[in-house]
Amino acid sequence: MEINNENPHLLFNPRRVALEVLDEVLGQEAYANIALDTALTNSNLSEVDRNFVTALVYGTISNKMLLDWYLQPFLKKKTKTWLHSLLILTAYQILFMDKVPTSAAVDEAVKLAKVMGGQQTGNFVNAVLRNFSRADLPEKTPNFSIKYSIPDFLVQKFIGQFGKERAVAIFESLNEPSHASIRIVDPEVLHSVSLRDTLPSEISPVGRYAEHRNFAATQEFNEGKITIQDDSSQLVAIELDAQPDDLVLDACAAPGGKSCQIASYLTGKGRLIAGDLYDHKLRLIEENAKRLHVSDKIQTIKADATKIDRQFPAGTFDKILVDAPCSGLGLMRRKPDIKYRRKATDFTDLQAIQLRILQSCALTLKKNGIIIYSTCTLADEENFDIVKLFLESHSDFEQVNLEHEKSEILRDGCIFITPEQFHTDGFFIAKFKKIS
């Protein structure tokens, strides 16, 4: 999509920025969070407008299938990607944003259409949106897939795993805005004015959250006294229970949030090896470690986690974290475009990779050592099935049953958190001990 940034209406227009991001995500398969961050960084928008853009982008993507369904009767032909993005972006404002007048949403869309596509395009957008805004829209959608904008194979999978009632609760929770969650690095920071109105996490002893907050802009974040990390992922380092002198491997470490949390517990001679395949991701780990003051405890290495046993001899590590690459379905609230990228074969394909990583890492663990296996997905194939398959093929390991005061997140000795329970990411944690 070509945009003339010399036009002042477009340069400082939050809807233009939102449209640019949507066009990248829906037309060029960019990742929503990355495209949005880049667009906001390059804009001159106020904090209020930045929040508006974020709401527009995530709201439109989250409800894309529903918006497409509502708009379809008003479209007689297929439109260009950017134009379709403009229409669903405006439809989202009309249907879901009560504080935005319909007339304002339509007028702004027409202005953008005229500048970008000419008078004829502007007339087309005006006609479609005027008809749409005046129409009596259907009160009921044909199925859960359309209603919650989730591909049908995922709807059926969730209903099969969780039952209809809980699956619907998960679907509904995904359309609620995410909390802004942090991990407290320095407890003294709780006296800070900027954190005074945060609330304690219901599941993590080191977590706090706010409904809306740009924590990355605070002095406390820049000084490494807090870090942005979801409550559910904070439990990983706690369950690993690294001791001061342990040698720890984080096999799939980027961007380094869990690595840094683990490293903070290595108060003696202990250190952590943080591996990843890509140099730019290793730099992210190093940047996080520096900001959080644990650089002296973390060594980054370029490594393929499925072949980690080729880089380290047997019996090297006291503790290992395998935060495995996964389908990411637990992140759908914060990264709604994930659900459109998945296909039914992903779960078994990823399962094979996850097992290979576990098997390679297991070879480098000391006797009585601990492996934590974690994912941010909801799929049984990548979670409970992995536990079963790993133990069946590794008689030298046993499962360690996890405990938590919130019994509803415990299942079959594992921690399994779904998004509707505590408004966190979906997350899975299992623990293994090498017994021989």
Beta strands, then each sheet from edge to edge (+ up, - down):
strand 1: 180-184
strand 2: 199-200
strand 3: 207-210
strand 4: 226-228
strand 5: 247-250
strand 6: 271-276
strand 7: 298-302
strand 8: 317-323
strand 9: 365-375
strand 10: 397-399
strand 11: 410-411
strand 12: 414-417
strand 13: 427-434
sheet 1: 2+ 3- 1+ 4-
sheet 2: 7+ 6+ 5+ 8+ 9+ 13- 10+
sheet 3: 7+ 6+ 5+ 8+ 9+ 13- 12+ 11-
end
